[in-house]
Amino acid sequence: MTYYYVVVTNTNNNVNGERTATATSRAVQVSVITTPDAPQNLIAIADGNTVTLSWEAPEDNGGGEIIGYQVSDNIVTLWIDANGNYEHTFERLGFDREYTFKVRAVNFAGAGEVAGLSATTDEEEVVDVDEDEDYNDGYYMEDDSDDNLLLWLGLGTLAPLGTGTGIYFWRRKKRGIN
């Protein structure tokens, strides 16, 4: 335990009496907050081009409340509020790519130690093409009627004109691997 005290000295030589006085205050407990340890038990689960991270709170919070987590992949760092949520899902990642994920707990002293690991997203699923179906190099249409006129717009959408009923399905052609 450390005690602090103050010594006050009067530098005015014209003052009568003692020139130095000492006063001791009451003891005060001082808490020093440091940055937290790394989050514990970091796990990454890949599902297609999505990776879900989960973790547990750090063993030592540095003496201060954890206010959030910094979560990052190879490109982006995000802020996750510390509301009891120890999970984040990264979506739309590249297929069959390795990513390095990092999680840091944050308190009022700052960001703590890093917990990190690498995970690889799954390979893209390839759908075999039925050789009997009529495919062109881009898109094809299935239509239950021949009564509709179709207008092709520049962004790849269709707008029906005229009368008739029809259901339109536009699919990107996927080629099988030989």
C-alpha positions as CSV (number, residue, x, y, z in Angstrom):
1,M,0.0,0.0,0.0
2,T,1.3,3.4,-0.9
3,Y,0.4,6.7,0.9
4,Y,0.7,10.1,-0.5
5,Y,1.1,13.4,1.5
6,V,1.6,17.0,0.7
7,V,4.3,19.4,2.2
8,V,3.4,23.1,1.9
9,T,6.3,25.6,2.3
10,N,5.8,29.3,2.7
11,T,8.5,31.2,0.8
12,N,7.6,34.6,2.2
13,N,10.4,35.5,4.6
14,N,8.4,38.3,6.2
15,V,6.0,35.8,7.8
16,N,6.4,35.1,11.5
17,G,6.3,31.5,12.8
18,E,7.0,28.2,11.1
19,R,7.5,28.4,7.4
20,T,6.7,24.7,6.7
21,A,3.6,22.8,7.5
22,T,2.7,19.1,6.8
23,A,-0.8,17.7,6.6
24,T,-1.8,14.1,6.1
25,S,-5.0,13.3,4.3
26,R,-7.2,10.2,4.8
27,A,-6.1,7.1,2.9
28,V,-7.7,6.7,-0.5
29,Q,-7.8,3.5,-2.5
30,V,-6.7,3.9,-6.1
31,S,-7.6,1.4,-8.7
32,V,-5.5,1.2,-11.8
33,I,-7.3,0.0,-14.9
34,T,-5.2,-1.8,-17.5
35,T,-6.2,-3.3,-20.9
36,P,-7.9,-6.7,-20.8
37,D,-6.4,-10.0,-21.5
38,A,-7.2,-11.8,-24.8
39,P,-10.7,-13.3,-25.2
40,Q,-10.7,-17.0,-24.4
41,N,-11.7,-20.1,-26.5
42,L,-11.9,-18.4,-29.9
43,I,-13.5,-20.8,-32.4
44,A,-14.2,-20.3,-36.2
45,I,-16.8,-22.4,-38.0
46,A,-16.9,-22.2,-41.8
47,D,-20.1,-22.8,-43.7
48,G,-19.8,-22.1,-47.4
49,N,-18.5,-18.6,-47.8
50,T,-19.5,-17.7,-44.2
51,V,-17.4,-17.9,-41.1
52,T,-18.9,-17.6,-37.6
53,L,-16.5,-16.7,-34.7
54,S,-17.4,-17.3,-31.1
55,W,-15.4,-16.6,-28.0
56,E,-15.6,-16.2,-24.2
57,A,-14.8,-13.1,-22.2
58,P,-11.2,-12.6,-21.1
59,E,-10.1,-14.1,-17.8
60,D,-8.8,-10.7,-16.7
61,N,-10.8,-7.6,-17.7
62,G,-8.0,-5.3,-16.6
63,G,-9.9,-4.0,-13.6
64,G,-12.6,-2.3,-15.8
65,E,-15.8,-3.3,-17.4
66,I,-15.5,-4.7,-21.0
67,I,-17.4,-2.2,-23.2
68,G,-17.0,-4.0,-26.5
69,Y,-14.9,-6.2,-28.8
70,Q,-12.9,-5.4,-31.9
71,V,-13.5,-8.2,-34.4
72,S,-11.5,-8.3,-37.7
73,D,-10.8,-10.5,-40.7
74,N,-8.1,-9.9,-43.4
75,I,-9.8,-6.6,-44.5
76,V,-12.4,-5.2,-42.1
77,T,-12.3,-4.3,-38.3
78,L,-15.8,-4.1,-36.7
79,W,-17.0,-3.0,-33.3
80,I,-19.2,-5.4,-31.3
81,D,-21.0,-4.0,-28.2
82,A,-20.4,-6.0,-25.1
83,N,-24.0,-6.9,-24.4
84,G,-23.3,-10.5,-23.6
85,N,-22.8,-11.4,-27.3
86,Y,-19.7,-13.4,-27.9
87,E,-20.3,-14.2,-31.5
88,H,-20.0,-12.6,-35.0
89,T,-20.6,-13.9,-38.5
90,F,-18.6,-12.8,-41.5
91,E,-20.7,-13.3,-44.6
92,R,-20.0,-13.2,-48.4
93,L,-16.4,-14.1,-48.0
94,G,-14.5,-15.7,-51.0
95,F,-14.8,-19.4,-51.5
96,D,-11.9,-21.7,-50.6
97,R,-9.8,-18.8,-49.1
98,E,-7.9,-18.7,-45.9
99,Y,-8.8,-15.8,-43.5
100,T,-7.1,-14.6,-40.3
101,F,-9.6,-13.6,-37.7
102,K,-8.8,-11.5,-34.6
103,V,-10.8,-10.5,-31.5
104,R,-9.8,-8.0,-28.9
105,A,-11.7,-7.0,-25.7
106,V,-11.9,-3.3,-25.0
107,N,-12.4,-1.5,-21.7
108,F,-11.9,2.2,-20.8
109,A,-8.1,1.8,-20.8
110,G,-8.2,0.6,-24.4
111,A,-8.0,-2.5,-26.6
112,G,-6.5,-5.5,-25.0
113,E,-4.5,-8.5,-26.2
114,V,-5.4,-10.2,-29.4
115,A,-6.9,-13.7,-29.7
116,G,-6.5,-14.9,-33.3
117,L,-6.8,-17.9,-35.6
118,S,-7.1,-18.8,-39.3
119,A,-9.9,-20.5,-41.0
120,T,-10.6,-21.5,-44.6
121,T,-14.0,-21.1,-46.2
122,D,-15.5,-24.1,-48.0
123,E,-15.1,-24.7,-51.7
124,E,-17.8,-23.5,-53.9
125,E,-20.3,-26.1,-54.7
126,V,-20.4,-26.9,-58.4
127,V,-23.7,-28.0,-59.9
128,D,-23.5,-30.4,-62.8
129,V,-25.2,-29.2,-66.0
130,D,-27.9,-31.4,-67.5
131,E,-26.7,-31.9,-71.0
132,D,-30.3,-32.1,-72.3
133,E,-31.2,-28.6,-71.2
134,D,-30.8,-25.7,-73.6
135,Y,-28.3,-23.3,-72.2
136,N,-26.8,-20.3,-73.9
137,D,-23.6,-18.5,-72.8
138,G,-25.3,-16.2,-70.3
139,Y,-28.9,-16.8,-69.1
140,Y,-31.9,-18.8,-70.1
141,M,-35.7,-18.4,-69.4
142,E,-38.4,-20.8,-68.6
143,D,-41.9,-19.5,-69.4
144,D,-45.2,-21.3,-69.1
145,S,-46.7,-19.2,-71.8
146,D,-45.8,-17.7,-75.1
147,D,-48.2,-14.7,-74.8
148,N,-45.8,-12.3,-73.0
149,L,-43.4,-9.9,-74.5
150,L,-40.3,-9.3,-72.5
151,L,-38.1,-6.2,-72.3
152,W,-34.4,-6.7,-71.4
153,L,-33.0,-4.0,-69.2
154,G,-29.3,-3.2,-68.9
155,L,-29.0,-4.5,-65.3
156,G,-30.3,-8.0,-66.1
157,T,-34.0,-7.5,-65.0
158,L,-37.1,-8.3,-67.0
159,A,-40.3,-6.2,-67.3
160,P,-43.3,-8.0,-68.7
161,L,-45.3,-6.1,-71.4
162,G,-48.7,-7.0,-72.8
163,T,-51.1,-9.7,-71.4
164,G,-50.9,-13.2,-70.4
165,T,-49.5,-15.1,-67.4
166,G,-46.1,-16.4,-67.1
167,I,-43.5,-17.2,-64.5
168,Y,-40.0,-16.1,-65.4
169,F,-36.9,-17.7,-63.9
170,W,-33.5,-16.3,-64.8
171,R,-30.5,-18.4,-63.7
172,R,-26.9,-18.0,-64.3
173,K,-25.5,-20.8,-66.2
174,K,-23.2,-23.1,-64.3
175,R,-20.9,-25.4,-66.1
176,G,-19.8,-28.8,-64.8
177,I,-16.2,-29.6,-64.3
178,N,-14.9,-32.3,-66.7
